[in-house]
Amino acid sequence: LMAEAGAGGGDGDGGGGAAKELPYPALGDVVTFAGKFGEPGVGRVAYLQYIATGDKWVADVVVLKDAGDGVYKEVKNRRQSELFPVTELAPLLASYVRSVDGYKVPTTKTGEPRAYASGYTTKDFVLPVVEVNATKVEQYAQEYADLKFKLVQDALLFGAAGSVVTTATQGVDEGLTFAVGVLVGVGYLLLLEFKVDRIDSPSSGPLAGLGNLLEFSRFLLPVFFVLGLAVKNAFDHAADGPQEVFNLVPKDQFLAAILGFLSYRVPLLYSELKNVFTDDAVLEVLPGSIAKTVQMVKKMNSDGEEGGMALGGSVTNVLLVSGPRGTGRNALVKQLMKETVTTADGEVDEFEPSPLRAALEEAEGITPAPPVEPTVIEKRQPATTITRPLRSAEEGTGEFVNVGRMQFEEQARAGTFIYSDADPTAAGELAGLRIADVLELGAMGKLCVIDADVAVADMVAATLDPRPDIKLTGVWVSLDSLDDIESRLKEEAKSEDALKAGLQQVISDIEWGVLSGLFEFTIINDDPKQSLKEIMRAVAYAAK
């Protein structure tokens, strides 16, 4: 939803111009706001609420921490949120990066978050009505009923096993005490489930008071149980004369009673630990190299299991070409897209047939296999989705897909984009790459070639690499030394400060490329003909 407004856009680079449409706020939006000391902050909208007394909308914003390189993350175990009037927030076109569990935020030249609109409008704004899926509600209700039954069943089964073990090791009396403790524990569990069932019940009235009393009675069950044991023991040993209150329940009997009562928690603890100690959780505590090896093995196994799918043509082959600025990467990819690449380009060495082998095959009557004819590899770059109108030279090329700004923002919120950002070719417009456009090339049997800088390559890898229906091959393009890159950056830099900033970014990009583990091929782009030959070899490899 959009509304007419007369404000200009985000970072103040464009000056005046026509009035722009301001968006409505939405849950999950990543926004920027002014901090306590005027510094720009970044956060995520957790909920929206209308305040009738002030006739305004307010948002609870979870504050995100700056992790560097335009990435903002939520602080784990120390969540911080603040209330802001919606009119004090400005939307950011952020992209979620799974590999760092954070949001990549567009920034200005000074490193501040760059909003794509100057703010929100709340004119005629209403929260969207959530449609309730009756089938899902019924399904979840049944799952909840099954869970309650399983909890009681597990408690009884474990309690029965514990009672048998206690009887065998401690005697019949302790075994019976343990068994009664199990029943008391199950009663506690049933009353706890009763409390959960009443969460949406009225909080006042006579029935509510009775329900509250039943809920509270669960805390008295173990007390009454121990008191019952004390009374029983007092009657059994009445002939022995008066006894001290604390001696009415012997230590062994008290221990059997408490363990029996608490036994219902053991199945609960087991199910929780089983869910916690997953493969991903274990990988988090492993050393980096070991964890990476385990991930690679798992991916190889997954690829093996998906082999049938790959042979059936359901896997999209993607060639991701990346590298730092000043390396000629864009020109190399443009030249590649003009070339015809065949499967023969993947052959590293070419040998003449061995005369000895030919003689042996002839003596044994073996007919040499006919040479395999190379096939042409169809390759294409995915279409870029844009909000600006198509230019005349772009129409019919398939290089761009034009959508309205509202549709673009809705798709971005739905997570359909691999990345989205401000369009560098048109002020105030947006551009991005959708997952569907990549998969469409795979469905057409074409190799998808993505030319991306490091920031975009990181998002591409985080989105596509984990998918079993995509095979990602990485190509890193660089130069032989940092001095060579610097000499090329000098041609573009307008000042010494700009050159230093560019070099720092190049160093950061190279570090990422080395540590990412994404790139099967590295091309030192100092010889155009050799570089083209190497990237064509990478194409043949990626298309296998």
NORFEN-V630471 format. One record per helix or strand. SS is the DSSP state (H for helix, E for strand). FROM is the first residue (numbers start at 1). TO is the last residue. If there is no record, write none. Layout:
ss=(SS;SS)
from=(FROM;FROM)
to=(TO;TO)
This chain:
ss=(E;E;E;E;E;E;E;H;E;E;E;E;E;E;H;H;H;H;H;H;H;H;H;H;E;H;E;H;H;E;E;E;H;E;H;E;E;H;E;H;E;H;H;E;H)
from=(2;21;30;40;56;71;81;86;90;95;102;107;113;120;134;172;206;238;245;251;264;279;288;307;316;329;342;343;355;376;379;384;392;400;405;417;430;435;447;454;470;482;496;519;528)
to=(4;23;34;51;68;74;85;88;91;97;104;107;113;120;170;197;236;240;247;262;276;285;305;311;322;338;342;346;363;376;380;386;394;402;413;422;434;443;451;464;478;492;516;524;542)
